[in-house]
Amino acid sequence: MKKRSFLVSSMTVILLLAACSDSNTREAEDEKNNTEETQQNETKDTSKKKDEDEKKSSQPYKALQPSEDAKPLKQKLSEKELKNMPESQTEGVDNSKRSVPVGQMLVKGADDQTDGPLKNNRLVAFYGHPNSENMGILGEMEPEAMMEKLKKQTQAYSDADPERPAIPTIELITTVAQRDPGPNGKFYRMTPEEDIEKYAKLAEKNNALLLLDIQLGTDSVMNQVKLIEKWLKLPYVHLAIDTEFRVEEGEVPGEDLGQVDGKEVQEAVEYLSEIVGKNDLPDKFVLVHQFTDGVLTNKDAVQPTDNVEVALNFDGWGASRDKQTLYRKFVRDDTSQYGGFKIFYNKDEPVLKPMDVVKLDPGPAIVNYQ
């Protein structure tokens, strides 16, 4: 009887152990499956986030690569180069050294938290309006011919400073200041939508950027930004503000010199920043034109965000030595992030060569031609 009881007990223990073993095996398999499923989900989430980040940060342009024989800029100027530049550019009026090394585009002490076009590239832009020869090269040439010339000019900058390949850019005036009030009573005329669309498609076709310029009249910066908002939502379109054409009631653009408060510009910068964030767009930039002291006040208010760069563009024309000196005054000592420099093919004496332009202090991130 005891023997039979012992056998029964032994069988019970064996069955219990087998059951526990099966249970442990199932639990281990379940845990393994759960772990694999979790890892797969994490991989999918990581991959999805990576794809989204890449999609957002991917800029829709192709910089023109430098020629094989292009040589990097030297960080110090030669004696001959120093001699050919104004003293205020080579040494400064109250500073015995350059503010930044030759070629650096960020002003001293600035940084760039974006993945915008200006971070590692220079922009070369043709400025104007398709229906006016007097307003720039866009009105002097047919679109395709203009684009070919723009690419050649852009290539010259890629070769002059190969560490910062240049991007062809079309700067299209989208609200044109007028000397009569016009139907809206605000002294500006909107460029026809079909013209804006034509140049938007031209830029996209050529892997270029489109910079939409507003001239304001008596209108506000934000009102005009909203007029062109649907194009600003395109990944390759950016904003430029012509400060001199913003006049007060009772004044006339072109007769009276206008003025924009930096606080208004900053409102546009932050609005564009919201557009970028809400629409998962690549980072953008705002270009602010200035050619004399009074046209832009409260410059300190104009600051970049984490997805919008800012550049202050010196617009003056005339003697190139004077322009280089004024670039220092208006850009090097006054902008918060990047500088721009405008060149007039028919008014500058002489027309600076790309190699001269990239050696300005700081190097212009945007060079526009009119």
HULIN-V182491 format. One record per backbone hydrogen bond with DSSP energy under -1.0 kcal/mol. NH is the residue of the N-H (numbers start at 1). CO is the residue of the C=O. E is the energy in kcal/mol with one decimal. If there is no record, write none. Layout:
nh-><NH:NH>
co-><CO:CO>
e-><E:E>
This chain:
nh-><5:6:7:8:9:10:11:12:13:14:15:16:17:18:19:20:21:22:23:24:25:26:27:28:29:30:31:32:33:34:35:36:37:38:39:40:41:42:43:44:45:46:47:48:49:50:51:52:53:54:55:56:57:58:61:62:64:70:82:83:84:89:90:91:92:102:104:107:110:119:122:123:124:125:126:127:128:132:138:139:140:141:146:147:148:149:150:151:152:153:154:155:156:158:159:160:161:164:167:169:170:171:172:173:174:175:176:178:185:187:189:191:196:197:198:199:200:201:202:203:204:205:206:207:208:209:210:211:212:213:214:215:217:218:219:224:225:226:227:228:231:232:233:234:237:238:239:240:241:242:246:247:251:255:256:258:259:260:262:264:265:266:267:268:269:270:271:272:273:274:275:276:277:278:279:281:284:286:287:288:289:290:296:297:301:302:305:309:311:312:313:314:315:320:323:324:325:326:327:328:329:330:331:332:333:334:335:338:340:341:342:343:348:349:356:357:358:360:363:365:366:367:368:369:370>
co-><1:2:3:4:5:6:7:8:9:10:11:12:13:14:15:16:17:18:19:20:21:22:23:24:25:26:27:28:29:30:31:32:33:34:35:36:37:38:39:40:41:42:43:44:45:46:47:48:49:50:51:52:53:54:59:207:166:67:78:79:80:86:86:87:87:75:101:337:107:116:165:365:167:367:169:369:171:129:127:136:137:137:142:143:144:145:146:147:148:149:150:151:152:154:155:156:157:161:122:124:209:126:211:128:213:213:189:187:182:181:176:174:192:193:194:195:196:197:198:199:200:201:202:204:203:168:236:170:238:172:240:175:215:186:216:220:221:222:223:224:228:228:229:231:234:210:285:212:287:214:243:217:248:252:252:244:246:295:297:261:261:262:263:264:265:266:267:268:269:270:271:272:273:274:275:276:307:309:239:311:241:313:293:260:298:299:308:284:286:338:288:340:290:349:319:320:321:322:323:324:325:326:327:327:328:331:331:310:312:366:314:368:344:318:353:353:354:357:104:339:339:123:341:125:343>
e-><-2.5:-2.5:-2.3:-2.5:-2.5:-2.6:-2.6:-2.3:-2.3:-2.5:-2.8:-2.5:-2.9:-2.6:-2.6:-2.7:-2.7:-2.9:-2.7:-3.2:-2.7:-2.7:-2.7:-2.7:-2.8:-3.3:-3.0:-2.6:-3.1:-3.0:-2.7:-2.9:-2.8:-2.9:-2.7:-2.7:-2.6:-2.8:-2.7:-2.7:-3.0:-3.0:-3.0:-2.9:-2.8:-2.6:-2.6:-2.6:-3.0:-2.8:-2.6:-2.4:-2.8:-1.6:-1.7:-2.2:-2.9:-1.8:-2.5:-2.1:-1.6:-1.6:-2.2:-2.7:-2.5:-1.3:-1.8:-2.4:-2.2:-1.2:-1.0:-3.0:-2.3:-2.6:-1.7:-2.7:-1.5:-1.7:-1.0:-1.5:-1.1:-1.0:-2.9:-2.3:-1.8:-2.0:-2.6:-2.4:-1.7:-2.3:-2.6:-2.6:-1.5:-1.8:-2.2:-1.6:-2.1:-2.2:-2.7:-2.3:-2.7:-3.0:-2.0:-2.2:-3.2:-1.1:-3.1:-2.7:-1.2:-1.6:-2.3:-3.1:-1.7:-2.9:-1.9:-2.0:-2.2:-2.6:-1.8:-2.3:-2.3:-2.7:-1.4:-1.4:-3.0:-2.0:-2.5:-3.7:-2.6:-3.0:-1.9:-1.1:-2.4:-2.4:-2.1:-1.6:-2.2:-2.2:-1.1:-1.2:-1.1:-1.7:-1.1:-1.9:-1.5:-2.6:-1.6:-2.6:-2.5:-2.8:-1.7:-2.1:-2.2:-1.7:-3.2:-2.5:-2.7:-2.1:-2.5:-1.4:-1.4:-2.5:-1.7:-1.6:-2.2:-2.6:-1.9:-2.6:-2.0:-1.7:-2.0:-2.3:-2.2:-2.9:-1.6:-2.1:-2.0:-2.2:-2.6:-2.6:-2.8:-2.5:-1.0:-2.1:-1.8:-2.0:-2.3:-2.7:-2.3:-2.2:-3.3:-2.5:-2.3:-2.3:-2.0:-2.2:-1.6:-2.5:-2.2:-1.3:-1.6:-3.0:-2.5:-1.4:-1.9:-1.0:-2.4:-1.4:-2.3:-2.3:-2.3:-2.9:-1.9:-2.3:-1.0:-1.9:-2.5:-1.9:-2.9:-2.7:-1.1:-2.8:-1.5:-3.0:-2.5>
